[in-house]
Amino acid sequence: MLPADRKLGVAVCGVGWCASQHITAFQRNPRTAVTWLCARDADRARASLATYGIALPHARITTSYDDILRASDVDIVSIATPNHLHATEASTSSEIRADARMESPAER
């Protein structure tokens, strides 16, 4: 069990509408903090956050899923990428013992 003052670190993969909904939900949860955002293009990620009115001043943005896997502050990986990436991202998140969350089915 986590200490009462420790938040679970969340990495959100993807920057579209679905990711914005995931981020908003995690921001509303007092036990979670979005620590990473992973996207193919960092500038697009920043633009998407602005479009959806989301502020993540302390989150790092990366274009490499490997950065998420190496991060010590990731407990949950929220997968909001295209369906064909879900299976690979979910299975590799288990390598770091992080919970993977997604809304769509995992495809191979």
Phi, psi and omega in degrees: 000143179283148171299151185301331183267359181264132177261151174282131179277134183242132170252127178253123179256117183117157184224013181275196182301315181300316178299321180297324178290320177298312182300313180301318179295316179294325178294331179281344181272118182292350180260003180232154175219128177285115184255338182219149171228128182245127181212162178292333185221118183296321179295320177296322178299314179297318179296320179295318177300317180295319179302319183268003177068034183254128177253124176230068187296336183256356180278144175267145178250132179227159174252005183240121176298332178298327176299321178296316182294329181273345186291133180278349183254029179244118176251334183227134173249118179261114187262112180230044180255176176303147186308322185293348178265346188302311185299314181295314181294319180293317182290324179285335176294334178292339178296331179259009180061033176263147174285137176253135180235133176208158182261333184261163179292150175278129178252158175248000000 
